């Protein structure tokens, strides 16, 4: 576990709310992640303006995990293909 001295505190704005994110990642990485979450929330909200912020946050998380699974599956296929080429 990281000690508090190794963690960065970064203030970000996501969908009009201020958050302090504490983590080992660089402040620029944390700001990039927050910006991508904010963009996705605004994209989803623009398509359905009646969503409350809780539902909007859940749909944003569902979209993010869906994207993650697709990328993870693609990486696994590429790694398997590379392994076959090497063998």
N, C-alpha and C positions, 0 to 999 in steps of 0.2 A: 504494500500500500504506500502511496506517495505521502510524504509529509507536506504540511501546509506551505512550506517554503518552496516546494517544487510545483505548486499549482498556480495557474494564472487565473486572475479574476478579470472578466471582460464584461462590460456593460453592452447590451444589445437591445435593439428594438424589433419586436416581432408583432406584426399586425396591431400597431399602436400601443403596445404594452412594453414597458421596460423590464428587462431581466438581467440579473447578474449571473453569468455562467462561470462556474469554477471547474477547471480541469487542467490536465497536463498539456493539452494541445496549445499551440501558439494562439495569441489573440487574433491574428489574421485568419487562421483556420476557423476559429469559433465565430468570427464575424461572417465568414463565407457561409458556414452552415446556417447561421441565423438568417442571412439574406435569402438563402435558397428556401428555407421554411416560410419566410415572409412572402416571397414570390409565389410559392405554391398555394398558400392560404388565399392570397389575393386572386389568383387564377381561379380557384374553386369558387370563391365568393362571387366572382364576376359572373359565373354561370348559374349560381343559385343564391341570390341575395337574401333569401329568407332564412338561411341557416344561422343558428345562434353560434357563438364562438366555441362552445363545447363540441357541437356536432362538426363544425368546421375543422377544429383541431383533430378530431378522430378521423375524419376523411383525409386530412393531410397526412396523418400517420399511416393510414391504410395505403395511400398512394406511395409514400416513401418506402414502406416495407415491400410493396409490390415491385417497385423499381429495384430495390436491393436484391430481391430474390431473382429477378431477371438477370441482373449483372452477375450475381453469384453463379447462377446456372451457366451463363455464357462463359465465365472464367473456367468453370469446371470442364466444360466441353473443350475449350481451347487447350487446357492443361492435358486432357486425355489425348487430344489430337497431337500435341507436341510430344507426348510420351510415345505414341505409336510411331511417329516419324523418327524419333531417336533410336527406337528398338529395332 
